[in-house]
Amino acid sequence: MAETTAKLESSSEAALTSYENLGARFEEHDPRDQYTYMYSKLRSDYTLMEFVGMQDKSVLNVGCSFPVDELYYARKIGSWTAIDLSPQSIQGAEQILRRELHPDLAAKFTFKVADACDLPFEDGTFDVAVSMSTIDHIPSGPARQKAVEEMARVTKPGGHVIVTVPNWWNPPYAAGIWKMSREKTLHYGYALCSPRSRSARWESKPVCGQSRSPPASPP
C-alpha cells in the first residue's frame, strides 16, 4: 500500500514543510482571533456538520492543524480522531487541546499521524468523516479521489462524509490568497493557488449506501 500511495502523490513536500513550521508556532497564530476565518467556518464547515448532526457521534477529522474544530465540538461529539501527515501539527494540536479542555472532554480525542490516502482504520469505524480545506493540499487528482474513497470506506453505512475546499473561483478570495502568499503573510500554512492544477474530475461513487459525489472542478 505504501508503494501505491507514493505513486498517487499523496503528499506535497511544500505543504508538509509549511505545516511542520506552523505547528511549531501555533501559539503565535490562533485562528480564533481571525474573525473572518471563524465566520467562514460557521457558514460552511459547521453548517454542514450541524446539518448531519454531531451529537454523540464518532468523528474522523482528516487534516488537523490548530485544533479549532476539536475545541468547538468537544461538548457535542462522542469521540473524535484527528489525523495529519505533519507530526509537529499533531503534537501541537494535542498539546493545546489537553491544556484548554477539562480532562473528561479531552479524553474524547485521539491524535494520530496518518496519510489520508491510506487511513489506518477498519471499514465502517466512524459515524462522520470530515476534511476541511485539506483535500486541496493533495497534489494529484487520483490521490484526492483516493482520499475521499478512504474517508467513505472508514465511515459506517448510513454515515456522512463531509469535504470542503476553498472557493478559488471567488476572485476576492483568490486575490487575497495570492497577496498573502506573495508577501509571506499567510497565517494558516499553505495554499495551492491554481484551480487548473485540480482540474481532474472526481468520479461519482456511492458512499455508505448513498450517492455523495464531490463537485467536479470546472473545465
Stockholm file with secondary structure:
# STOCKHOLM 1.0

chainA/1-219         MAETTAKLESSSEAALTSYENLGARFEEHDPRDQYTYMYSKLRSDYTLMEFVGMQDKSVLNVGCSFPVDELYYARKIGSWTAIDLSPQSIQGAEQILRRELHPDLAAKFTFKVADACDLPFEDGTFDVAVSMSTIDHIPSGPARQKAVEEMARVTKPGGHVIVTVPNWWNPPYAAGIWKMSREKTLHYGYALCSPRSRSARWESKPVCGQSRSPPASPP
#=GR chainA/1-219 SS CHHHHHHTTCCCHHHHHHHHHHHTTGGGCCGGGCHHHHHHHHHTHHHHHHHHCCTTCEEEEESCSSCHHHHHHTTTCSEEEEEESCHHHHHHHHHHHHHHSCHHHHTTEEEEECCTTSCCSCTTCEEEEEEESCGGGSCSHHHHHHHHHHHHHTEEEEEEEEEECCCTTSHHHHHHHHHHHHHTCCTTSCCCCCGGGGCSCCCCCEETTEECCCCCCCC
#=GC SS_cons         CHHHHHHTTCCCHHHHHHHHHHHTTGGGCCGGGCHHHHHHHHHTHHHHHHHHCCTTCEEEEESCSSCHHHHHHTTTCSEEEEEESCHHHHHHHHHHHHHHSCHHHHTTEEEEECCTTSCCSCTTCEEEEEEESCGGGSCSHHHHHHHHHHHHHTEEEEEEEEEECCCTTSHHHHHHHHHHHHHTCCTTSCCCCCGGGGCSCCCCCEETTEECCCCCCCC
//
